[in-house]
Amino acid sequence: MSKVLILESSSRHQGATTRELAGYFKGQWAQRFPQDAITEVDLFDDQVRFIDGDTIAANHSDGKDLSDKQKAGVAYSDRYIQYLMDNDVWVIGAPMYNFSVPAVLKAFIDQIVVPGKTFDYSTGVPKGLISGKRVIVLTASGGNYDNPPMSAMDFVEPYLRAVLGFLGVSDVTFVKVQGNHPEQIEAGKIAAKQAIDKLIVGEKVGV
């Protein structure tokens, strides 16, 4: 039995391609693996807080003599970290907003990249503390960013691969829908859903 975490970050609840793909993934996974648990977390609806100075100080301390505010900040981060630890497969909906990830997703990342919990830097060399996870990133953009010169403006895939790798997660697959014309979007969705079907049964894809 696997546990699946679906993270949504689109600010749109209607017409969002990443939400549509996440919903498709959920339905297909549940159909194939009805015994598996699926947890959905909507980062936009949660309005993930920006990490503050008290929490940063607490995260870099020995954990003793924390103020009530620091304890609350640590507990807030721990809740999101626990979601990651508890689930085997992470599905991240990450639409491209102005060449990067939505602010709520960045805020989430700032909450879960914590020394001693998700990575270790005690030796001066970073070591990810999360292993054995499989990540599928569902992303959509208004243009094609696969090739130069547009590829230099894609700060979604390189950033997420870097962050996930820093945490120790290397099994990462991106499923993309690119373009702003209705025909492109529909064709992209069909290809993306086909890729999702393959991923669910463990096949490699190149979407």
C-alpha positions, 0 to 999 in steps of 0.5 A: 500500500502506498500513500499519495500526497497531492499538493495544489498551488494554482490560484485558480480553482476553475480552468486551471490546467494543473488542477485538472491534471491533478484531479485526473491523476487522483481518479486514475490512481484511485481506480488502479490502487483503491487500497491506497490513501490519497491526501490533498493539500491546497496550498492556495486555500491554506494561504501558506504563511511566509516564514518569519524571523522567529521561525528561522531563528528557532530552526537554526537553534538547539530547540531549547528555550524557544519563545511561544511564537517560535514554538508556534512557528516550528509547529506550523512548519512541522505540519507540512514536513509531516505531510511529506514524510508520511507519503510515498508519492508526491504530486505537485501542481506547479503552474508557471507564474511569471517564469517561476512557481506560484508564491504559495508554493515558494512559501511552502518550500521555505517552510519545509526546507529545515536544517536537521529535519529535511536536510543536514549541513553539520559537516559543511556539505549539504545532505538531504534527509528525505529518501525513497520518495517519488515526485511527479510535478504537473506544470502548465505554461503559456509558452514553450520553454523547452528550447532556447531562448525561452528555456533560459526563462524557465525557473520552474523545473530547474528550481524544483529539481534543485530543491528536491535534490537538496532534500534528497529526492531524485526520482522526479518527473515533470509532466508539462502542458505548454502553449496559450492557444486552445488547440495547443492546450487541449493537445497538451492535456491529452498528452499529459494524461497519457503520460500520467497513465504511464506513470501510474503503472510505472513506465518512464515518460518524456513529456 
